[in-house]
Amino acid sequence: MENILKNEHQEGPMAKAIEDKTAKIPSDCYLWAAVGAMGVSLTLQCLGKKHASLFIGQWAAPFLLFGIYNKIVKTSGHD
């Protein structure tokens, strides 16, 4: 039964290539990128650049999501 389910949901060549490259990036990089985005956002907010601060501050969540995806690929692997 497991083989049937596994054959139905295979990754495409583009997804495999991306996963191969992103699996080489340490998970800490995504965490530090998110913390860095929050720090830059705080600095811009203190300098009175509200719009730039909000723009950069929104980067933290995607960086953390990339880190989660990276961790899943590393632990579960791909096809």
MMTF fields as JSON, N, C-alpha, C and O atoms, coordinates in Angstrom:
{
  "mmtfVersion": "1.0.0",
  "mmtfProducer": "UNKNOWN",
  "numBonds": 315,
  "numAtoms": 316,
  "numGroups": 79,
  "numChains": 1,
  "numModels": 1,
  "chainsPerModel": [1],
  "groupsPerChain": [79],
  "chainIdList": ["A"],
  "bondAtomList": [4, 2, 8, 6, 12, 10, 16, 14, 20, 18, 24, 22, 28, 26, 32, 30, 36, 34, 40, 38, 44, 42, 48, 46, 52, 50, 56, 54, 60, 58, 64, 62, 68, 66, 72, 70, 76, 74, 80, 78, 84, 82, 88, 86, 92, 90, 96, 94, 100, 98, 104, 102, 108, 106, 112, 110, 116, 114, 120, 118, 124, 122, 128, 126, 132, 130, 136, 134, 140, 138, 144, 142, 148, 146, 152, 150, 156, 154, 160, 158, 164, 162, 168, 166, 172, 170, 176, 174, 180, 178, 184, 182, 188, 186, 192, 190, 196, 194, 200, 198, 204, 202, 208, 206, 212, 210, 216, 214, 220, 218, 224, 222, 228, 226, 232, 230, 236, 234, 240, 238, 244, 242, 248, 246, 252, 250, 256, 254, 260, 258, 264, 262, 268, 266, 272, 270, 276, 274, 280, 278, 284, 282, 288, 286, 292, 290, 296, 294, 300, 298, 304, 302, 308, 306, 312, 310],
  "bondOrderList": [1, 1, 1, 1, 1, 1, 1, 1, 1, 1, 1, 1, 1, 1, 1, 1, 1, 1, 1, 1, 1, 1, 1, 1, 1, 1, 1, 1, 1, 1, 1, 1, 1, 1, 1, 1, 1, 1, 1, 1, 1, 1, 1, 1, 1, 1, 1, 1, 1, 1, 1, 1, 1, 1, 1, 1, 1, 1, 1, 1, 1, 1, 1, 1, 1, 1, 1, 1, 1, 1, 1, 1, 1, 1, 1, 1, 1, 1],
  "groupList": [{"groupName": "MET", "atomNameList": ["N", "CA", "C", "O"], "elementList": ["N", "C", "C", "O"], "formalChargeList": [0, 0, 0, 0], "bondAtomList": [1, 0, 2, 1, 3, 2], "bondOrderList": [1, 1, 2], "singleLetterCode": "M", "chemCompType": "L-PEPTIDE LINKING"}, {"groupName": "GLU", "atomNameList": ["N", "CA", "C", "O"], "elementList": ["N", "C", "C", "O"], "formalChargeList": [0, 0, 0, 0], "bondAtomList": [1, 0, 2, 1, 3, 2], "bondOrderList": [1, 1, 2], "singleLetterCode": "E", "chemCompType": "L-PEPTIDE LINKING"}, {"groupName": "ASN", "atomNameList": ["N", "CA", "C", "O"], "elementList": ["N", "C", "C", "O"], "formalChargeList": [0, 0, 0, 0], "bondAtomList": [1, 0, 2, 1, 3, 2], "bondOrderList": [1, 1, 2], "singleLetterCode": "N", "chemCompType": "L-PEPTIDE LINKING"}, {"groupName": "ILE", "atomNameList": ["N", "CA", "C", "O"], "elementList": ["N", "C", "C", "O"], "formalChargeList": [0, 0, 0, 0], "bondAtomList": [1, 0, 2, 1, 3, 2], "bondOrderList": [1, 1, 2], "singleLetterCode": "I", "chemCompType": "L-PEPTIDE LINKING"}, {"groupName": "LEU", "atomNameList": ["N", "CA", "C", "O"], "elementList": ["N", "C", "C", "O"], "formalChargeList": [0, 0, 0, 0], "bondAtomList": [1, 0, 2, 1, 3, 2], "bondOrderList": [1, 1, 2], "singleLetterCode": "L", "chemCompType": "L-PEPTIDE LINKING"}, {"groupName": "LYS", "atomNameList": ["N", "CA", "C", "O"], "elementList": ["N", "C", "C", "O"], "formalChargeList": [0, 0, 0, 0], "bondAtomList": [1, 0, 2, 1, 3, 2], "bondOrderList": [1, 1, 2], "singleLetterCode": "K", "chemCompType": "L-PEPTIDE LINKING"}, {"groupName": "HIS", "atomNameList": ["N", "CA", "C", "O"], "elementList": ["N", "C", "C", "O"], "formalChargeList": [0, 0, 0, 0], "bondAtomList": [1, 0, 2, 1, 3, 2], "bondOrderList": [1, 1, 2], "singleLetterCode": "H", "chemCompType": "L-PEPTIDE LINKING"}, {"groupName": "GLN", "atomNameList": ["N", "CA", "C", "O"], "elementList": ["N", "C", "C", "O"], "formalChargeList": [0, 0, 0, 0], "bondAtomList": [1, 0, 2, 1, 3, 2], "bondOrderList": [1, 1, 2], "singleLetterCode": "Q", "chemCompType": "L-PEPTIDE LINKING"}, {"groupName": "GLY", "atomNameList": ["N", "CA", "C", "O"], "elementList": ["N", "C", "C", "O"], "formalChargeList": [0, 0, 0, 0], "bondAtomList": [1, 0, 2, 1, 3, 2], "bondOrderList": [1, 1, 2], "singleLetterCode": "G", "chemCompType": "PEPTIDE LINKING"}, {"groupName": "PRO", "atomNameList": ["N", "CA", "C", "O"], "elementList": ["N", "C", "C", "O"], "formalChargeList": [0, 0, 0, 0], "bondAtomList": [1, 0, 2, 1, 3, 2], "bondOrderList": [1, 1, 2], "singleLetterCode": "P", "chemCompType": "L-PEPTIDE LINKING"}, {"groupName": "ALA", "atomNameList": ["N", "CA", "C", "O"], "elementList": ["N", "C", "C", "O"], "formalChargeList": [0, 0, 0, 0], "bondAtomList": [1, 0, 2, 1, 3, 2], "bondOrderList": [1, 1, 2], "singleLetterCode": "A", "chemCompType": "L-PEPTIDE LINKING"}, {"groupName": "ASP", "atomNameList": ["N", "CA", "C", "O"], "elementList": ["N", "C", "C", "O"], "formalChargeList": [0, 0, 0, 0], "bondAtomList": [1, 0, 2, 1, 3, 2], "bondOrderList": [1, 1, 2], "singleLetterCode": "D", "chemCompType": "L-PEPTIDE LINKING"}, {"groupName": "THR", "atomNameList": ["N", "CA", "C", "O"], "elementList": ["N", "C", "C", "O"], "formalChargeList": [0, 0, 0, 0], "bondAtomList": [1, 0, 2, 1, 3, 2], "bondOrderList": [1, 1, 2], "singleLetterCode": "T", "chemCompType": "L-PEPTIDE LINKING"}, {"groupName": "SER", "atomNameList": ["N", "CA", "C", "O"], "elementList": ["N", "C", "C", "O"], "formalChargeList": [0, 0, 0, 0], "bondAtomList": [1, 0, 2, 1, 3, 2], "bondOrderList": [1, 1, 2], "singleLetterCode": "S", "chemCompType": "L-PEPTIDE LINKING"}, {"groupName": "CYS", "atomNameList": ["N", "CA", "C", "O"], "elementList": ["N", "C", "C", "O"], "formalChargeList": [0, 0, 0, 0], "bondAtomList": [1, 0, 2, 1, 3, 2], "bondOrderList": [1, 1, 2], "singleLetterCode": "C", "chemCompType": "L-PEPTIDE LINKING"}, {"groupName": "TYR", "atomNameList": ["N", "CA", "C", "O"], "elementList": ["N", "C", "C", "O"], "formalChargeList": [0, 0, 0, 0], "bondAtomList": [1, 0, 2, 1, 3, 2], "bondOrderList": [1, 1, 2], "singleLetterCode": "Y", "chemCompType": "L-PEPTIDE LINKING"}, {"groupName": "TRP", "atomNameList": ["N", "CA", "C", "O"], "elementList": ["N", "C", "C", "O"], "formalChargeList": [0, 0, 0, 0], "bondAtomList": [1, 0, 2, 1, 3, 2], "bondOrderList": [1, 1, 2], "singleLetterCode": "W", "chemCompType": "L-PEPTIDE LINKING"}, {"groupName": "VAL", "atomNameList": ["N", "CA", "C", "O"], "elementList": ["N", "C", "C", "O"], "formalChargeList": [0, 0, 0, 0], "bondAtomList": [1, 0, 2, 1, 3, 2], "bondOrderList": [1, 1, 2], "singleLetterCode": "V", "chemCompType": "L-PEPTIDE LINKING"}, {"groupName": "PHE", "atomNameList": ["N", "CA", "C", "O"], "elementList": ["N", "C", "C", "O"], "formalChargeList": [0, 0, 0, 0], "bondAtomList": [1, 0, 2, 1, 3, 2], "bondOrderList": [1, 1, 2], "singleLetterCode": "F", "chemCompType": "L-PEPTIDE LINKING"}],
  "groupTypeList": [0, 1, 2, 3, 4, 5, 2, 1, 6, 7, 1, 8, 9, 0, 10, 5, 10, 3, 1, 11, 5, 12, 10, 5, 3, 9, 13, 11, 14, 15, 4, 16, 10, 10, 17, 8, 10, 0, 8, 17, 13, 4, 12, 4, 7, 14, 4, 8, 5, 5, 6, 10, 13, 4, 18, 3, 8, 7, 16, 10, 10, 9, 18, 4, 4, 18, 8, 3, 15, 2, 5, 3, 17, 5, 12, 13, 8, 6, 11],
  "groupIdList": [1, 2, 3, 4, 5, 6, 7, 8, 9, 10, 11, 12, 13, 14, 15, 16, 17, 18, 19, 20, 21, 22, 23, 24, 25, 26, 27, 28, 29, 30, 31, 32, 33, 34, 35, 36, 37, 38, 39, 40, 41, 42, 43, 44, 45, 46, 47, 48, 49, 50, 51, 52, 53, 54, 55, 56, 57, 58, 59, 60, 61, 62, 63, 64, 65, 66, 67, 68, 69, 70, 71, 72, 73, 74, 75, 76, 77, 78, 79],
  "secStructList": [7, 2, 2, 2, 2, 2, 2, 2, 1, 7, 7, 7, 2, 2, 2, 2, 2, 2, 2, 2, 2, 2, 6, 6, 1, 7, 2, 2, 2, 2, 2, 2, 2, 2, 2, 2, 2, 2, 2, 2, 2, 2, 2, 2, 2, 2, 6, 6, 7, 2, 2, 2, 2, 2, 2, 2, 2, 6, 6, 2, 2, 2, 2, 2, 2, 2, 2, 2, 2, 2, 2, 2, 2, 2, 2, 2, 7, 7, 7],
  "xCoordList": [0.825, 0.0, 0.869, 0.559, 1.966, 2.844, 3.46, 3.59, 3.838, 4.418, 3.422, 3.794, 2.16, 1.129, 0.999, 0.959, 0.934, 0.81, 2.05, 1.955, 3.2, 4.438, 4.57, 5.07, 4.13, 4.217, 3.239, 3.484, 2.15, 1.16, 1.632, 1.195, 2.498, 2.903, 4.423, 5.111, 4.933, 6.369, 6.696, 5.911, 7.864, 8.331, 8.791, 9.278, 8.623, 9.108, 10.598, 11.173, 11.229, 12.671, 13.085, 14.163, 12.227, 12.547, 12.548, 13.452, 11.544, 11.469, 12.648, 13.212, 13.026, 14.176, 15.456, 16.264, 15.636, 16.84, 16.88, 17.933, 15.739, 15.684, 15.973, 16.731, 15.367, 15.582, 17.032, 17.573, 17.668, 19.077, 19.95, 20.884, 19.647, 20.443, 20.134, 21.05, 18.853, 18.494, 18.862, 19.072, 18.947, 19.332, 20.776, 21.155, 21.575, 22.974, 23.126, 24.187, 22.092, 22.146, 21.848, 20.834, 22.715, 22.443, 21.155, 20.863, 20.396, 19.129, 19.324, 18.44, 20.468, 20.746, 20.727, 20.395, 21.076, 21.103, 19.727, 19.614, 18.69, 17.337, 16.93, 16.277, 17.318, 17.011, 17.716, 17.102, 18.99, 19.737, 19.23, 19.249, 18.78, 18.203, 16.934, 16.702, 16.109, 14.882, 15.22, 14.622, 16.169, 16.575, 17.181, 16.931, 17.97, 18.549, 17.488, 17.587, 16.479, 15.388, 14.661, 14.286, 14.46, 13.797, 14.676, 14.171, 15.984, 16.894, 16.945, 16.919, 17.016, 17.02, 15.694, 15.661, 14.606, 13.291, 13.215, 12.702, 13.729, 13.737, 14.576, 14.182, 15.726, 16.598, 15.904, 15.934, 15.282, 14.577, 13.413, 13.14, 12.728, 11.619, 12.144, 11.529, 13.279, 13.874, 14.343, 14.374, 14.705, 15.14, 13.96, 14.153, 12.743, 11.56, 11.169, 10.342, 11.744, 11.42, 10.406, 10.731, 9.165, 8.118, 7.827, 7.733, 7.684, 7.331, 8.433, 8.148, 9.667, 10.782, 10.872, 11.17, 10.614, 10.64, 9.604, 9.899, 8.392, 7.335, 7.659, 7.395, 8.219, 8.58, 9.624, 9.454, 10.692, 11.759, 11.266, 11.625, 10.458, 9.948, 9.1, 9.022, 8.471, 7.651, 8.483, 7.936, 9.778, 10.637, 10.889, 11.232, 10.729, 11.06, 10.248, 10.813, 8.954, 8.102, 8.477, 8.596, 8.665, 9.082, 10.431, 10.613, 11.382, 12.668, 12.474, 13.099, 11.623, 11.369, 10.659, 10.941, 9.752, 9.086, 10.061, 9.973, 10.984, 12.016, 12.851, 13.227, 13.139, 13.893, 13.146, 13.746, 11.846, 11.038, 11.04, 11.21, 10.853, 10.88, 12.236, 12.308, 13.292, 14.644, 14.817, 15.386, 14.333, 14.448, 13.643, 14.105, 12.457, 11.639, 12.338, 12.353, 12.916, 13.618, 14.806, 15.066, 15.531, 16.696, 16.316, 16.996, 15.247, 14.886, 14.07, 14.263, 13.164, 12.312, 12.872, 12.565, 13.681, 14.216, 13.169, 12.055, 13.544, 12.595, 12.611, 13.348, 11.802, 11.633, 12.933, 12.971],
  "yCoordList": [-1.2, 0.0, 1.264, 2.246, 1.218, 2.387, 2.723, 3.897, 1.708, 1.946, 2.597, 3.441, 2.211, 2.802, 4.295, 5.114, 4.644, 6.054, 6.836, 7.98, 6.235, 6.929, 7.207, 8.263, 6.277, 6.46, 7.511, 8.122, 7.728, 8.708, 10.147, 11.042, 10.378, 11.742, 11.869, 11.82, 12.029, 12.183, 13.635, 14.359, 14.035, 15.398, 15.522, 14.567, 16.71, 16.988, 17.281, 17.447, 17.348, 17.578, 18.945, 19.076, 19.955, 21.278, 21.256, 21.808, 20.624, 20.537, 19.747, 20.121, 18.668, 17.873, 18.708, 18.651, 19.473, 20.306, 21.365, 21.613, 21.992, 23.018, 22.396, 22.956, 21.239, 20.575, 20.143, 20.22, 19.689, 19.309, 20.499, 20.364, 21.659, 22.867, 23.416, 23.759, 23.503, 24.104, 23.21, 23.713, 21.907, 21.002, 21.24, 20.859, 21.854, 22.134, 23.381, 23.598, 24.192, 25.431, 25.093, 24.455, 25.509, 25.247, 25.935, 27.058, 25.26, 25.808, 27.108, 27.965, 27.255, 28.476, 29.717, 30.807, 29.56, 30.719, 31.37, 32.596, 30.549, 31.099, 31.805, 32.849, 31.232, 31.867, 33.216, 34.209, 33.257, 34.521, 35.541, 36.743, 35.077, 35.998, 36.639, 37.832, 35.843, 36.383, 37.375, 38.448, 37.024, 37.939, 39.209, 40.307, 39.061, 40.224, 41.138, 42.361, 40.545, 41.343, 42.117, 43.273, 41.472, 42.172, 43.306, 44.374, 43.077, 44.122, 45.305, 46.457, 45.022, 46.107, 46.862, 48.089, 46.119, 46.754, 47.683, 48.798, 47.223, 48.051, 49.31, 50.406, 49.14, 50.289, 51.305, 52.506, 50.813, 51.718, 52.42, 53.592, 51.689, 52.289, 53.419, 54.481, 53.181, 54.212, 55.423, 56.538, 55.206, 56.304, 57.025, 57.987, 56.564, 57.22, 56.797, 57.452, 55.726, 55.241, 54.105, 52.925, 54.516, 53.564, 52.565, 51.366, 53.027, 52.126, 51.113, 49.934, 51.55, 50.623, 49.633, 48.456, 50.115, 49.254, 48.137, 46.975, 48.5, 47.494, 46.503, 45.307, 46.991, 46.117, 45.08, 43.886, 45.536, 44.622, 43.711, 42.535, 44.247, 43.458, 42.273, 41.263, 42.396, 41.289, 40.137, 39.075, 40.318, 39.256, 38.172, 37.046, 38.485, 37.529, 36.237, 35.147, 36.343, 35.148, 34.238, 33.028, 34.777, 33.878, 33.214, 32.047, 33.935, 33.308, 32.138, 31.09, 32.304, 31.215, 30.049, 28.888, 30.348, 29.28, 28.539, 27.32, 29.268, 28.609, 27.679, 26.589, 28.107, 27.274, 26.006, 24.936, 26.114, 24.931, 23.985, 22.776, 24.532, 23.708, 23.02, 21.836, 23.757, 23.22, 22.058, 21.027, 22.218, 21.175, 19.937, 18.813, 20.129, 18.995, 18.232, 17.001, 18.955, 18.303, 17.525, 16.414, 18.078, 17.396, 16.148, 15.127, 16.211, 15.072, 14.025, 12.828, 14.457, 13.502, 13.128, 12.067, 13.997, 13.756, 13.995, 14.438, 13.697, 13.799, 12.477, 11.563, 12.374, 11.089, 10.494, 9.423],
  "zCoordList": [0.0, 0.0, 0.0, -0.675, 0.773, 0.861, -0.493, -0.839, -1.259, -2.584, -3.523, -4.338, -3.416, -4.275, -3.979, -4.898, -2.697, -2.33, -2.708, -3.154, -2.533, -2.84, -4.333, -4.721, -5.173, -6.619, -7.132, -8.172, -6.43, -6.86, -6.658, -7.381, -5.706, -5.337, -5.42, -4.401, -6.612, -6.796, -7.098, -7.711, -6.653, -6.905, -8.357, -8.96, -8.889, -10.23, -10.201, -9.125, -11.361, -11.408, -10.833, -10.253, -10.998, -10.465, -8.939, -8.313, -8.339, -6.878, -6.324, -5.296, -6.988, -6.536, -6.574, -5.647, -7.636, -7.766, -6.674, -6.086, -6.399, -5.356, -3.99, -3.198, -3.715, -2.428, -2.257, -1.154, -3.336, -3.25, -2.873, -2.083, -3.435, -3.141, -1.754, -1.007, -1.402, -0.114, 1.062, 2.167, 0.857, 1.948, 2.382, 3.49, 1.54, 1.876, 2.744, 3.328, 2.834, 3.626, 5.086, 5.371, 6.018, 7.432, 7.891, 7.48, 8.737, 9.223, 9.995, 10.006, 10.632, 11.386, 10.501, 10.967, 9.243, 8.33, 8.22, 8.19, 8.161, 8.047, 9.34, 9.304, 10.478, 11.758, 11.86, 12.25, 11.514, 11.594, 10.583, 10.851, 9.43, 8.443, 9.002, 8.809, 9.699, 10.295, 11.4, 11.476, 12.251, 13.331, 12.739, 13.235, 11.69, 11.024, 10.43, 10.53, 9.814, 9.243, 10.335, 10.14, 11.495, 12.595, 13.126, 13.473, 13.189, 13.65, 12.703, 13.135, 11.414, 10.417, 10.47, 10.366, 10.631, 10.728, 11.936, 11.835, 13.08, 14.281, 14.074, 14.474, 13.45, 13.185, 12.28, 12.545, 11.216, 10.314, 11.008, 10.749, 11.894, 12.647, 13.537, 13.629, 14.186, 15.054, 14.259, 14.78, 13.003, 12.137, 11.487, 10.744, 11.764, 11.239, 9.831, 9.198, 9.339, 7.99, 8.125, 7.999, 8.387, 8.727, 7.606, 7.869, 6.383, 5.283, 5.004, 4.797, 4.998, 4.792, 5.951, 5.748, 7.158, 8.342, 8.24, 8.521, 7.835, 7.69, 6.572, 6.704, 5.491, 4.368, 4.791, 4.542, 5.424, 5.853, 6.984, 7.036, 7.869, 8.992, 8.55, 9.25, 7.401, 6.897, 6.357, 6.062, 6.221, 5.72, 6.768, 6.409, 8.045, 9.103, 8.986, 9.072, 8.793, 8.709, 7.532, 7.725, 6.321, 5.228, 5.484, 5.138, 6.084, 6.404, 7.363, 7.195, 8.357, 9.298, 8.612, 8.911, 7.706, 6.955, 6.042, 5.899, 5.428, 4.631, 5.509, 5.079, 6.729, 7.659, 8.02, 8.115, 8.221, 8.523, 7.322, 7.48, 6.139, 4.927, 4.787, 4.459, 5.033, 4.957, 5.933, 5.574, 7.155, 8.166, 7.768, 7.966, 7.215, 6.774, 5.66, 5.662, 4.711, 3.608, 4.136, 3.672, 5.093, 5.64, 6.425, 6.322, 7.202, 8.043, 7.306, 7.52, 6.442, 5.731, 4.361, 3.819, 3.826, 2.495, 1.43, 1.712, 0.216, -0.894, -1.63, -1.261, -2.667, -3.39, -3.764, -4.371]
}
